[in-house]
Amino acid sequence: MITVQGLVATQSHQGEWVSREVKPPAAGEVCIRIHASGVNRADLMQLKGYYPPPPGYSDLLGLECAGVIESVGDGVDGWKPGDAVMALLAAGGFSNRVVCDVRQLLPLPKGWDMTQGAGFMEAYSTAWLNLYRIGDLQPEERVLIYAGASGVGSAAIQLCNLMDNPVVAVVGSQEKADYCRQLGAQTTVLRDSQCWHKLQALAPFDLLLDPVAGDWLENSVSLLAMDGRLVLIGLMGGRRCELDAATILMKRIRIQGSTLRGRTVGFKGALLESMRNQLWQSIGRGQLSPVVDRVFTTEEIDKAFAWMANNSNKGKVIIVRSD
């Protein structure tokens, strides 16, 4: 057995470090010694009891990490102990070790440190999946992104800039607006009393990447072009809304809900393979790279969660192991 020290959610909605015994890597699996982990809004939801892990997975928190392979199971080709890797996880990212399927791995790109690797997998996988696989974005189609300065928003802006898709990003401050324009957003709109008026003037959009939902959704639908797509990836604004069905009908709008955590290992493996095939040269040229906003130690993880909960981050929040 392998001893793992990881973070779980308590009944009081706090994080608590615990020790667990887990099986060593089986066929097709590796054990990773974790150096750094990315913080995601899903972690905050799990702490509050709203987003449990998929059936069959550990209750240890954390959806992504970077580290070094410590051991491999039978039949593992192309990976060996000592390899620096990034992992897309359903659980266990806030741990000192994690065992996962090799299909959930990508190599740490040359020149990247572990904090960059820890901030890549969840944000870029989410953006790539929802923009170019589910959203079927074509060159020159226009994109509207809410929470543009978030980890996923930052990744989405970079990807759209790379793939020739003009972006309008909605943000909460002028500082974040400047940040998004530096990343490649064509236009930014502040989230204030004039937000919808400004967005209507910039509409229509071919795709809207929406982590908000709630009472934003009806206005969001009105911003879409004919055959527009709205990909819903979060519920920051709540789960209830009203919609004008006539707008959806007459514009032939497609509204698609999307989550990544509960997808099968095979699905995630195929997604990561497509990213490696289509994005790796751009990464090597420095055109895609996670923006690390702040780095906290494991002892400061509560501060990291609070930083994200307050929407203070521009890019990724990272936890580094202090052991």
N, C-alpha and C positions, 0 to 999 in steps of 0.2 A: 504493500500500500504506500501511497504518497501523502505526506502531510501538507495540507493547504491551509493557509491563513487568509481569510477573506471577510468581506463586509456583508452583513445581512441587515434587513430592516426589522426593527422592533415594533411591538404593538403601540409604542408611543411615537412612532414615525421618526425614529432616530436611527442612525447607523451604529452597528456594534460589530467589532472584530471578533471572529470566532475561528477555532481550529477544526478542520474536518479531515477525515481519512478518505481518499478517493483511490479508485483503481488506477494502476499504471496504464499507459497507452496501449490500447488494443490494436488489432490489425488496422492499418490505415490512419492511425492517430499519432500525435506527438504530444509531449509534455513541454510547455514553454515556461522558462523562468522569466517572469514579468519584470520589466524595468520601468515602464510607464503605462498609464491608462488614460483614455479619454473620458470626459464627463459629458453626459447627454441628458436632455430633458426627460427622457424615459426613466433615467435613474431617479430623478426627483419624484416622478409619478409612482415608481415602485416603492420608494420610501414612504409615500403617503397611503400606500395600500391599494392604488388604482391600477397597477400594471404588473400583475404577477408574471413570472417566467412561464414560457410555454410548458405544457405537460411533459414530464420526463426530464426536465432540466433542473439544475441546482438553484437554490434560492439565493445564492451569492450574487451580489450586484455587479454590474459592469458589462458593457457591450462591445468593448474594443480594447486592444492592448498592443504593445510592442515589447519584444524581448528576444531571448536567445533560446533556441531549441536545446533542451536538456537531455531528452531521450526520445526514441522513436519506437513505434510498434512494428510488428511484422508487416512485410510487404510495402513498406514506405520507400518510394523511389523519388529521387530528386531533392530530398531534404535529409539533413544529417545534424547530429549534435554540434552546436557551435554556430549554426546559421542564424543570422539576425532576421527576424520576421515580424510581420504585422498580422493580427488576427481579428476577424469579424466574428463576434460571439453572441450567443443568446443569453449567457450568464457567465459570471466568474471573472470578469475583467478587473475588478478591484480585489485582487488576490496576489499572493507571491508566486503562485504557479497556477497554470490551467492546462487541462488536457482537452484537446479538440481534434477534429477531423482535419486532415491535411488540405481538404478542399476549401477550408476557411482561411487559408494562409495566402499572403503575398510576401515576396522578399522585401526587406527594407531597402529602398532605393539608395544607390551610391551617393554619398555626401549628406544623407539625412541623419539626424540624431534620433534618439528614441522618442523624444517628445513630439517630433514631427510625425513619426510613424504611429504613435498612439493617437494622433489627431486625424488620421487619414481615413480609416476604414469605414466608420459609420457615416460620416458626413458625405464623403465622395460616393460611397455605394448608394446612399439614399438619393443623392442628387442625380447620379447617373441612371439609376433605375427609373425614377419618376419623370425625369425630363426626356430621356432618350429611348427608354424601353417601353414604359407605360404611356408616357406623353407623346411619343413618336414625333419629337421635334424635328422639323426639317430646316435646312439652312435658310436664314433670313426671317424665319418666323419670330414674332415678338413675344417676349416673356415678361410676366409680372411676378415678382417674388416678394412675399411678405416676410418680415423678420430678416431683411437682407444681410444684416451684420452678424447673424447667428452662425454657428459652425456649418450647418447645411446651407444657409443662404450664401455664405462666403464661397463654399465649394461650388454652388450652383452658378454664381456669377462668373467664377473662373471658367467653368465648363462652357457656359454660354458664350463667353468671350472667345474661347478657343474654337467653338463650333459655328461661329458666325451667326449668333442669335442675339439681337439687341435686347437689353434688359432694362426694365424699370424696377427699382427696389424701394419698398416702403420700410422706413426706419423710424426710430424713436427719438433721435437727436441729430443736431447738425454735425456733431463729431462722427456719428455713425454714417451720416450721409457722405461726408468727405471720405471716410474709409471705403465705402462701397464704390464710389467713383474711382478711387485709386485702384480697386480690384478690377474695374472694367465696366461697371454699370453705366449705361448711357445717360440715365436720368434717375434722380432719387426724389422721393416724396416723403415729407415728414408726416408722422401719424398725429394729426391735430384736427381741429374743427373744419379745416378746409381740405382735408385729405381726399374725400370722395369727389369734390368738385374738381380738384386737380387731376385725379385719376380719370374722371370722365373726359376731360379735355385731352388726355393722352391716349385714350382707348381708340380702337379695340385691340385686344391682345389675343394671340393664338393659344397661349397656355398660361395658366395661373398656378403657381406652386403655393399651396395654402396650408400652413400649420395652425391656422386660427379658428376657422369655422364660426360657430355661434352666430350672432346677429350680423356678422360681416358677410355671411354667405350670399344673402339675397343681392346686396350691392355688388359682390364679386361676380356673380353670374351676369349681371348687366354690363360688365366691362369686357366680356368675351366677344370675339368675332364669330362670324358664321363658322360652324364646325369647330368651335373652340373647345378646349379641354381644361377642366379644373381638376387637379390632382390633390386630394385632401390627405395631408400627412400628419395632422395633429389637431388638438381640440383646445388650444390655449384660450379661445374665446367662449368655450362652452359647447355643449352637444345639441342644443335646441336652436331651431331657426324657422323662418318662414321663407318660402320660395315662390316665385312667380312661374308656374308651370308653363305658361304660354311662351315666356322668353326661352326656356329650355327647349320647348318643342319647335318654335319657329326658327331658332338659330341652330338647331341640331346639336345642341351642346352635350358634351359627355362629362359627367361628374364621376370620378373614380377615387374610391378610398384605397389607401395603400399603407401597409405596414411591412417592415422587413424582418423584425426580430423573430416572428413565428414561422418564417419560411423554412422549407426543408434545407438540409445541408446540400443536397443536389442543386437546388435552385440557387443558393448562395454561391456555390462553387462555379456554376455557369455564369453568374453575374460577375464574379471576380475575374474569371477567365476572359470575359468580353472586355472588361476594363483593362486587363493586362495587354490584350491584343491591340486595343484601340487608343490607349492613353499613355502607355509606358514610354514611348519615344518623346511625347510632350513633357512627361515628368523628367526624363533625362535632360531635356533642353531647358529645364527650369520654368516651363510655362504653367505648370500646376504644382502647387505646394501648399500644405496646410498653414494657415495663419495661426500661430500659437499666441493666444491673448495673455494668459497667465499660467504659471506653473506653481502648484502647491505640493507639499509633501503629504504622505499618508496621515501624519499627525494633524494636518490642516484641512482634512477632507471636508469637515463641516463648513469651513470658510469657502471652500471651492463650490459646494452646493449653494451656499447663500449668494455667492457672486453670480452664479447662473440664475438662481431664482429671482434676483433683482434685475435681470436683463442687463447686467453691467458689461457683459463680455462682447468683444469684437473678434470673432473667430473662436478658436477652441480653447477650452479650459482643460488642463492636463494635471494628472496626479503622478508624481514620481515616487518610486519606492525609496524609503530611507534606510532599508536594511541591506 
